[in-house]
């Protein structure tokens, strides 16, 4: 059983499990799924100030903080106890393209040449980590929610703004992966 849990789950198992989160939250407590709003809840609870954006009853959303804590705890448990020691399988065509940029180490879930403390202190690392983090935070705030909130919860509720946001998220992802990332990796 533990070996089955360690393997990547097929889309037809993982997808419905994620999809069933939406009706479960709605039926069990009339709650909406989303992750990015939790930063606002944390700031409102830990840094009380006279800022109107943080003046609301964050205690009604405490369940969402437990939800995120569960995600964090699940990630830690998976990394410590369910880690798969096998080398990550990468399509040979992608491996050839990535080798052109100096990315050859597939011993971890993310390439060490991009995501390590040593690479963080390079121009490439600063652009990818700090710049990317800023853009994700700004984009989720500007769009009124993150990809999980819009693409999973908003689309299931047939919300037009969520469709627009999801299309923009996807277009931005395609542009980044196909045009901007190759430029950044050459730095």
N, C-alpha and C positions, 0 to 999 in steps of 0.2 A: 504494500500500500504506500509506504513512504517513497519508494522509487517512482510510483505513478505521480505523486504530488510534486516531486522534484522536476519532472519534465514539463516543458511548455504545454499548456492546455490548448486543445484545438479551438478554433473560433466558434464552433457550434456549441461548445460548453461555456467558454469564458464570456462570449458575447451575450447570451441570454442571462447569465448571472449578473452582469453589469446592467443589462436592460431591466431586469426584474427589481433592481434597487429602486427605480422610480416609482412603480406602483406600490411597492412595499412601504416606502416613506410616505406616500400620499395616503394610503389606506390606514397605516398604523398611527399616524400622528398629524396628517395634513402638513407635512414638512416638504420643503423643496431641496433638491440635491444641488450642491455646489461647494467648491473648495475655497475660492479666492476671498469670499466674504469673511472667512475666519481670521484673516489678518486684522480686519476692522474690529472684530469681536475681541481679539487679544489686546489691541491697542486701547479699546474702550474700557476694558476691565483692568489693565495693568497701568495705564497712564492717564488717569482722570485729568481732564483739562476742560477748559471752557470753550472747546472747539465744537461748533454745532454738528459737524459730521459724526463726532463720537458721542453725542448726547442722545442716547436712545437706550431702551431697556435690553442690553446685551444678554441679560440672564435668561430671556426667553429663547435665546439661540445657543444656550450652553450645550445642548445635545449635539450640535454641529462640531463643537470643540472636541467632544468625546469621540465623534465619528472620525475626525482627523487624527486624534491620538491613537485610535484603533488602526488607522492606515499606517501610521508611523511604527507602531508596535508590531504590526503584521510584517512590515518591511524588514524590521530588525530581526524578527524570528526567522523569516525566510532567508536573510543573508547569513545568519549565524548557523542555523540548524538544517536548512534545506538547500544550501549552496550546491550547485552542480559543478564538480571539479573538471568536467570535460571542457575542452577548448571550444569556444563559440564557433559555430559553423557559419562561414560567410561565403556567399556565392563567389565563385572564382572570378567572374567578371567585375564584381564590386571590389574584391581584394586587389585585383590588378589596377583598377582606377585609384583606390586608396593608397596603394604602394607608390603611385606617382607623387602623392603628397607626403610621403614618409610615414604613413600609418600602416604598421605591419603587425602590431601586438594585439592579438585577439584573446588574450588569456583572462580578460575581465569583461564585464557587461558593457563597459564603455572603453574606447581606445585610450590606453595610457598616454599616448603621444598627445592627446587633446585634453584629457581630464586627469590632471595630477597637480600637486602643488608646484612642481617645477615648471610645468607648462602654463600655469596660471600667471606667472610673472613675466610672460612674454606678450608682445603686441597681439598675437593671435589669441592667446588665452584671455587677455583683458577684453578683447572685442567679443569673443564667444561667451564668456561667463558673465562679465559685468554688463556689457552692452546688451547681450541677449536677455539677461535677467531684468534689466531695466525695461526693455521693450515688452517682455511678457507681462510685467507688472503694470506698465502704463497701458498696454493694450487691453488687459482684462478690466482695468478700472474704467477706461474710456468706453469699452463695449458693455459695461454694466454686468460683467460676469466673465468667468473663465470658460475654457473649452468644455469642461465637464458640465458646467451649469447650463450653457447654451446648447451644446450638441446633444447631450443626453436628456436633460430635464426640459429645456425649452422646446426642442423639436418634438419631443413626445407630447407636449401640450399644444402643439401646432402654433407656436408664437412666431409671428412674422419677424420681429427683431432678432430672434435666435437664429432663424434661417439666414438672415443677412450677415449676422456675426459669424456663423459657422462657415459660410461661403468665403468671407474675408479671411478667417483663420486658415482655411485650406489654401486659398490663393497665396497668402503670405508664406505658408509652409512650402508650397511648390516653388515659389520664387526664391526663397532662401536656399532650399536644397539644390536647385538646378543652376542658379545664377550667382547668388551672393556667397554661398559657402565655398565653391571652388575658388573664388577670388580671395577669400579670407585665408583659406588653407595654403595659398601660395606665399603668404607673408612669412 
